[in-house]
Amino acid sequence: MPTDRPNTAELVEAVREFLSDHVAPNVEGQLAFHTRVAVNALAIVERTLAQGGAMDAAELVRLKDLLKQNGDLEELNAELSRAIRAGEMDDRKDALLAHLRQTAEDKIALANPRYLTKRG
Amino acid sequence: MLWGRPRTFFSRVVAGEFQTMTAGMTKNKAEIQTEILADVLHDRVGQVYGPGTGIDGLVRLSGGASRETWSFDALLPGGGRKPLILKRDPLDEQTDTQLIEGEVRLGVDRWTEGRLMQLAGEVGVPVPEVPFFLDADDRTSAGFVMQRLEGEALGRRILREDAYAEARPKLAFQCGEAAARLHGIAAENLPPLPVLPVAAALDYNRDVVDSFKQPHAGFEYAFHWLRERLELAGDRLGLVHGDYRNGNLLVDGQGLAGVLDWELGHLGNPLNDLGWICIRAWRYGYYDKPVGGFGEVAELLDGYEAGGGARVSLEALHFWEVFGCMRWGVICMTLAFTHISGRERSVEKVSIGRRAVEGEYDMLQLVD
């Protein structure tokens, strides 16, 4: 991935600002709605670029610890899903739930951080 | 296609072949479709309300690839108007993509949907009257016509606007009451419906997730948790509305005016509807009101009893809330995969995929 500026995050930010500052005020109806949706999607990408790497690393550590095996994120998530379905995680339920809750919280922090500020 | 209907005429309209039908005038596809529909409706209101009945103000309400809804008035021969809504299947072949959207592949046809509303009305559920149906023929797809009631169906507005301030405190009770009545419709009176007992409903959602080829530990946990607690769900089998939530409720100044969108109606565990209306997705920010953002669980369950329903245990409701959170997450993913698979490219649909985690997160707060 090129590291020259503008870097990836700066390009995405520029497109998001263009959509929200220049397109959104000049469209209406369905197009305005879809513009807001597009702005939100780019904001998710920006948050993922900034925080996703650290979250992935932490998730991988938790998965290795939980499953007592090595692998990458995709492999270990597939294995965890299989083990849950097979009932093989029932003896580690508390650790499993703690992991799943942390993972979901991280994903929401990227997708819609406001969701975490209010409990419902 | 789940239901057959003649295609030839519409595909020619879609192709623009009819743009030069009228001498000296060019009409676009939408105008031609509107004219054809006006003729169809004119014929039908004549049969239903008597010769000389006219129609006025025909206008399409929903755009895009969804089911078509149209608004119009029937002009009665003796004077007076009947404000009506038509809901019909889409005409265009390409809009059939919606069949796999959400859970629509479980959905019933328009005749069944309209019939369920009639039956619900007969047992005292607030619903728009359904005076007549359209059969699919060479001029139209299948549809049904319902009374156009005054009120608001957008969840956010119902929760926010002053016009509904008096309605809001009544809604949870009224929703419980209406649910009990629709759940109590005798099975022998119902039209043929998809049958989805709790275990089958769970399998259905797991199969949908499997079809994405994206193992998902959070949803696996939900499937496992629910599977181990099936006895909490209860073994009742009856009419389930299938999408009973703030967003499908028509509300006026006095309270619940109509229960809408019956196309996911099926035979299943009726408590599914009560769990569904309680999930956070329909609270639109009003998180302290578990029922649709407007009311309390106790009000919902009191209303359910007042409407003739059995007392619902909090354990059973809890099961169905967990189920509802899972289901919401699965619907979000399904919408995203309609885009990813190329069936319908849409920034809205792909983005909603990232909301799947909201259902997952809520579910994980509710389970042990």
Contacts between the chains, C-beta under 8 A, distances in Angstrom:
chain1	res1	chain2	res2	distance
A	30	B	63	6.8
A	30	B	64	7.6
A	33	B	348	7.6
A	34	B	347	5.8
A	34	B	348	6.0
A	37	B	347	5.5
A	37	B	348	5.1
A	37	B	351	5.2
A	38	B	347	5.3
A	38	B	351	7.9
A	40	B	351	6.5
A	41	B	347	6.5
A	41	B	350	7.6
A	41	B	351	4.8
A	41	B	354	7.8
A	44	B	351	8.0
A	44	B	354	6.0
A	77	B	215	5.7
A	77	B	216	7.8
A	77	B	217	5.9
A	78	B	215	4.3
A	80	B	215	7.8
A	80	B	217	4.5
A	80	B	220	7.8
A	81	B	215	3.7
A	81	B	216	6.2
A	81	B	217	4.9
A	81	B	220	4.6
A	82	B	215	7.2
A	84	B	217	6.1
A	84	B	220	4.1
A	84	B	221	5.6
A	84	B	224	5.4
A	85	B	220	5.4
A	85	B	223	7.1
A	85	B	224	6.5
A	87	B	224	7.1
A	96	B	221	7.2
A	97	B	221	7.6
A	97	B	364	7.0
A	97	B	367	7.4
A	97	B	368	7.7
A	100	B	217	6.1
A	100	B	218	5.3
A	100	B	221	5.8
A	100	B	364	5.6
A	101	B	361	7.9
A	101	B	364	5.0
A	101	B	365	7.8
A	103	B	217	7.5
A	103	B	218	7.1
A	104	B	218	5.8
A	104	B	357	5.7
A	104	B	360	5.0
A	104	B	361	4.3
A	104	B	364	5.5
A	105	B	361	6.8
A	107	B	357	4.2
A	107	B	360	7.7
A	107	B	361	7.8
A	108	B	357	5.3
A	108	B	358	6.7
A	108	B	361	5.4
A	110	B	354	8.0
A	111	B	354	4.1
A	111	B	355	6.9
A	111	B	357	5.7
A	111	B	358	7.7
A	112	B	354	7.4
A	112	B	355	7.1
A	112	B	358	6.8
A	115	B	358	5.9
A	115	B	361	7.2
A	118	B	285	7.4
A	118	B	287	5.0
A	119	B	287	6.5
A	120	B	280	4.7
A	120	B	283	5.8
A	120	B	287	2.7
A	120	B	288	7.2
A	120	B	290	7.7
A	120	B	362	8.0
